[in-house]
Amino acid sequence: MNREPLTPHDPILRTCTEPEVTVLLRELHEAGRPFGILWGSAVVDGTTIDGRMLVNFGHAPVSTLLNLLDLLRETDRK
């Protein structure tokens, strides 16, 4: 990864909306499929903690989703 991973407390995550996270989840489903990363049940939870949205695959913060996508994008570039 070219940059430091996001932390769950990164201020930028407070700006994520449910539609934006839904698009990111679709990207995860597509990008992760060749690697066996299948989270068909992962959806935006609608739950927030201190203003940060959660994704329902174990109540992960959006930072986990973004960091995973960053790793998958980096793999695609190699």
N, CA, C and O of each residue as an XYZ file, in Angstrom:
312
protein
N       0.843     -1.152      0.000
C       0.000      0.000      0.000
C       0.899      1.228      0.000
O       1.909      1.259      0.703
N       0.545      2.217     -0.767
C       1.371      3.401     -0.917
C       1.209      4.406      0.210
O       2.053      5.288      0.369
N       0.180      4.297      0.970
C      -0.042      5.252      2.048
C      -0.430      4.501      3.313
O      -0.699      3.300      3.294
N      -0.449      5.238      4.397
C      -0.831      4.636      5.671
C      -2.305      4.245      5.645
O      -3.121      4.965      5.070
N      -2.658      3.118      6.257
C      -4.070      2.730      6.315
C      -4.891      3.768      7.087
O      -4.379      4.448      7.976
N      -6.139      3.870      6.737
C      -7.058      4.726      7.493
C      -7.357      4.064      8.827
O      -7.401      2.837      8.922
N      -7.558      4.857      9.833
C      -7.986      4.328     11.124
C      -9.485      4.570     11.265
O     -10.041      5.436     10.590
N     -10.134      3.814     12.132
C     -11.575      4.014     12.318
C     -11.936      5.430     12.781
O     -13.085      5.852     12.651
N     -10.963      6.160     13.318
C     -11.235      7.492     13.850
C     -10.826      8.610     12.905
O     -10.836      9.780     13.288
N     -10.462      8.262     11.664
C     -10.069      9.275     10.698
C     -11.246     10.209     10.430
O     -12.345      9.740     10.135
N     -11.038     11.519     10.528
C     -12.153     12.478     10.351
C     -12.843     12.383      8.989
O     -14.033     12.680      8.888
N     -12.133     11.981      7.954
C     -12.745     11.898      6.619
C     -13.904     10.902      6.594
O     -14.816     11.030      5.777
N     -13.871      9.920      7.478
C     -14.919      8.895      7.486
C     -16.263      9.448      7.930
O     -17.297      8.843      7.648
N     -16.270     10.572      8.612
C     -17.533     11.182      9.035
C     -18.325     11.720      7.841
O     -19.519     11.998      7.958
N     -17.659     11.863      6.699
C     -18.339     12.402      5.517
C     -18.954     11.312      4.642
O     -19.665     11.622      3.686
N     -18.694     10.053      4.949
C     -19.211      8.947      4.129
C     -20.721      8.840      4.282
O     -21.247      8.827      5.395
N     -21.403      8.765      3.157
C     -22.855      8.597      3.178
C     -23.195      7.145      2.859
O     -22.365      6.403      2.334
N     -24.401      6.755      3.176
C     -24.843      5.384      2.909
C     -24.752      5.035      1.420
O     -24.278      3.946      1.095
N     -25.185      5.910      0.498
C     -25.040      5.585     -0.930
C     -23.578      5.423     -1.358
O     -23.265      4.557     -2.174
N     -22.689      6.249     -0.812
C     -21.267      6.130     -1.159
C     -20.692      4.801     -0.680
O     -19.943      4.144     -1.403
N     -21.043      4.413      0.531
C     -20.533      3.154      1.073
C     -21.125      1.975      0.310
O     -20.446      0.965      0.121
N     -22.364      2.081     -0.126
C     -22.982      1.028     -0.931
C     -22.210      0.827     -2.233
O     -21.994     -0.309     -2.657
N     -21.797      1.917     -2.865
C     -20.992      1.821     -4.094
C     -19.643      1.157     -3.794
O     -19.169      0.338     -4.580
N     -19.035      1.503     -2.676
C     -17.759      0.887     -2.297
C     -17.922     -0.609     -2.048
O     -17.045     -1.400     -2.395
N     -19.042     -0.993     -1.449
C     -19.292     -2.425     -1.230
C     -19.449     -3.167     -2.556
O     -18.974     -4.292     -2.703
N     -20.117     -2.532     -3.518
C     -20.227     -3.159     -4.843
C     -18.840     -3.351     -5.460
O     -18.550     -4.384     -6.064
N     -17.992     -2.334     -5.295
C     -16.625     -2.450     -5.813
C     -15.873     -3.577     -5.108
O     -15.134     -4.326     -5.749
N     -16.056     -3.700     -3.806
C     -15.420     -4.790     -3.065
C     -15.878     -6.138     -3.594
O     -15.062     -7.045     -3.760
N     -17.163     -6.285     -3.860
C     -17.683     -7.551     -4.375
C     -17.036     -7.902     -5.713
O     -16.673     -9.054     -5.953
N     -16.896     -6.904     -6.577
C     -16.300     -7.142     -7.900
C     -14.795     -7.375     -7.814
O     -14.279     -8.340     -8.378
N     -14.093     -6.493     -7.109
C     -12.634     -6.575     -7.031
C     -12.178     -7.774     -6.211
O     -11.119     -8.340     -6.481
N     -12.957     -8.163     -5.223
C     -12.557     -9.267     -4.359
C     -12.862    -10.646     -4.905
O     -12.261    -11.631     -4.475
N     -13.788    -10.731     -5.846
C     -14.204    -12.025     -6.384
C     -13.022    -12.868     -6.881
O     -12.951    -14.047     -6.535
N     -12.081    -12.316     -7.683
C     -10.966    -13.144     -8.154
C     -10.065    -13.674     -7.030
O      -9.326    -14.638     -7.224
N     -10.132    -13.042     -5.863
C      -9.301    -13.452     -4.732
C     -10.080    -14.289     -3.719
O      -9.553    -14.645     -2.665
N     -11.314    -14.594     -4.036
C     -12.133    -15.390     -3.130
C     -12.708    -14.587     -1.978
O     -13.189    -15.155     -0.998
N     -12.658    -13.255     -2.095
C     -13.231    -12.403     -1.064
C     -14.692    -12.180     -1.423
O     -15.025    -11.338     -2.257
N     -15.549    -12.946     -0.780
C     -16.979    -12.903     -1.093
C     -17.754    -12.529      0.159
O     -17.920    -13.341      1.069
N     -18.221    -11.306      0.192
C     -19.052    -10.847      1.285
C     -20.378    -10.408      0.716
O     -20.735     -9.231      0.777
N     -21.106    -11.357      0.162
C     -22.396    -11.049     -0.436
C     -23.387    -10.460      0.542
O     -24.306     -9.740      0.152
N     -23.200    -10.765      1.807
C     -24.133    -10.254      2.815
C     -23.687     -8.920      3.395
O     -24.395     -8.341      4.219
N     -22.517     -8.420      2.978
C     -22.031     -7.144      3.507
C     -22.897     -6.010      2.970
O     -23.041     -5.842      1.759
N     -23.450     -5.262      3.858
C     -24.308     -4.137      3.501
C     -24.016     -2.984      4.463
O     -23.408     -3.169      5.517
N     -24.461     -1.807      4.077
C     -24.377     -0.683      4.996
C     -25.316     -0.974      6.147
O     -26.490     -1.280      5.940
N     -24.806     -0.881      7.339
C     -25.557     -1.271      8.531
C     -26.610     -0.239      8.905
O     -27.637     -0.589      9.486
N     -26.373      1.022      8.583
C     -27.281      2.074      9.028
C     -26.961      2.516     10.440
O     -27.547      3.470     10.951
N     -26.024      1.814     11.072
C     -25.608      2.139     12.426
C     -24.388      3.036     12.371
O     -23.517      2.863     11.518
N     -24.328      3.976     13.265
C     -23.138      4.812     13.369
C     -22.624      4.788     14.798
O     -23.379      4.627     15.757
N     -21.331      4.953     14.902
C     -20.704      5.123     16.208
C     -19.954      6.437     16.144
O     -19.037      6.606     15.339
N     -20.347      7.356     16.989
C     -19.701      8.669     17.033
C     -19.637      9.308     15.654
O     -18.638      9.933     15.297
N     -20.707      9.149     14.882
C     -20.788      9.772     13.566
C     -20.156      8.988     12.441
O     -20.190      9.432     11.293
N     -19.577      7.832     12.734
C     -18.936      7.021     11.696
C     -19.838      5.835     11.359
O     -20.281      5.101     12.242
N     -20.099      5.664     10.069
C     -20.979      4.604      9.595
C     -20.305      3.238      9.723
O     -19.087      3.122      9.585
N     -21.097      2.221      9.983
C     -20.590      0.847     10.058
C     -21.081      0.052      8.866
O     -22.140      0.327      8.301
N     -20.280     -0.950      8.493
C     -20.637     -1.883      7.439
C     -20.921     -3.207      8.126
O     -20.166     -3.634      9.000
N     -22.012     -3.860      7.732
C     -22.403     -5.084      8.405
C     -21.682     -6.296      7.819
O     -22.264     -7.049      7.038
N     -20.449     -6.479      8.186
C     -19.768     -7.770      8.124
C     -18.940     -7.842      9.384
O     -17.712     -7.757      9.372
N     -19.669     -8.003     10.474
C     -19.046     -7.992     11.784
C     -18.969     -6.585     12.350
O     -18.103     -6.300     13.177
N     -19.863     -5.698     11.918
C     -19.888     -4.303     12.357
C     -18.527     -3.645     12.178
O     -18.005     -3.006     13.091
N     -17.970     -3.810     11.006
C     -16.670     -3.213     10.694
C     -16.839     -1.732     10.379
O     -17.846     -1.329      9.797
N     -15.862     -0.927     10.761
C     -15.925      0.479     10.362
C     -15.633      0.617      8.873
O     -15.018     -0.266      8.274
N     -16.063      1.703      8.285
C     -15.846      1.952      6.867
C     -14.350      1.959      6.548
O     -13.958      1.642      5.424
N     -13.517      2.313      7.518
C     -12.071      2.309      7.277
C     -11.582      0.922      6.875
O     -10.676      0.807      6.050
N     -12.165     -0.132      7.441
C     -11.782     -1.499      7.068
C     -12.101     -1.750      5.601
O     -11.289     -2.322      4.874
N     -13.268     -1.328      5.173
C     -13.673     -1.475      3.780
C     -12.723     -0.711      2.859
O     -12.261     -1.254      1.856
N     -12.431      0.537      3.194
C     -11.561      1.356      2.353
C     -10.138      0.806      2.308
O      -9.507      0.824      1.251
N      -9.624      0.320      3.431
C      -8.269     -0.248      3.447
C      -8.199     -1.525      2.621
O      -7.220     -1.749      1.910
N      -9.219     -2.356      2.708
C      -9.257     -3.575      1.910
C      -9.331     -3.244      0.425
O      -8.632     -3.855     -0.383
N     -10.164     -2.290      0.064
C     -10.257     -1.881     -1.339
C      -8.932     -1.316     -1.833
O      -8.540     -1.565     -2.974
N      -8.244     -0.565     -0.997
C      -6.948     -0.017     -1.383
C      -5.954     -1.143     -1.675
O      -5.191     -1.066     -2.639
N      -5.964     -2.178     -0.849
C      -5.084     -3.328     -1.091
C      -5.440     -4.031     -2.400
O      -4.547     -4.406     -3.160
N      -6.719     -4.212     -2.669
C      -7.147     -4.858     -3.902
C      -6.791     -4.017     -5.123
O      -6.381     -4.554     -6.152
N      -6.947     -2.704     -5.011
C      -6.567     -1.815     -6.128
C      -5.072     -1.888     -6.397
O      -4.635     -1.894     -7.548
N      -4.297     -1.944     -5.329
C      -2.841     -2.035     -5.470
C      -2.459     -3.354     -6.150
O      -1.541     -3.383     -6.970
N      -3.147     -4.423     -5.820
C      -2.891     -5.723     -6.449
C      -3.198     -5.666     -7.935
O      -2.475     -6.247     -8.744
N      -4.270     -4.964     -8.298
C      -4.627     -4.822     -9.718
C      -3.584     -4.054    -10.509
O      -3.420     -4.289    -11.706
N      -2.874     -3.136     -9.855
C      -1.877     -2.310    -10.548
C      -0.581     -3.056    -10.810
O       0.214     -2.635    -11.650
N      -0.358     -4.140    -10.114
C       0.912     -4.877    -10.268
C       0.851     -5.875    -11.382
O       1.832     -6.572    -11.640
